[in-house]
């Protein structure tokens, strides 16, 4: 079995309507995440060696669109939230490796809402770009969002 570095990878075996798991989407998104999808305040530090840097909220909300569940946020220094997913008791954080060896505390986190996060135009545009690139990667053979009414 392939080893991943994101939090919750061992139990991230839930499947979307097309049989893809969070691990599958991690593999796909690893080829898509880029400086253009990175949060602007972190863009100068983004690199191919740390592709998940600045990708958390748009990735977590994309996963919520695919799998349902909730998005929660870990309050970070500076007042921003690091977002992750919980779906039917399965907790996973596709972008946790951006913190290196830092151990994040996933307890007592507040729920985050797509409508609130995507009110920021730059974040909405990054989310839309990531979604579009995901669909392009999947070669338009199926739209994983369609089965969820998204």
Secondary structure, DSSP 8 states (H G I E B T S, - for coil): -----SBTGGG-----TTS--HHHHHHHHTTT--GGGS-GGGGGG-BTTBTTTT-HHHHHHHHHHHH-SEEEEEE-TTS-EEEEEEETTEEEBTTGGGGTT-----SS-EEE-HHHHTTSHHHHHHHHHHHHHHHHHTTTS--TTGGGT-
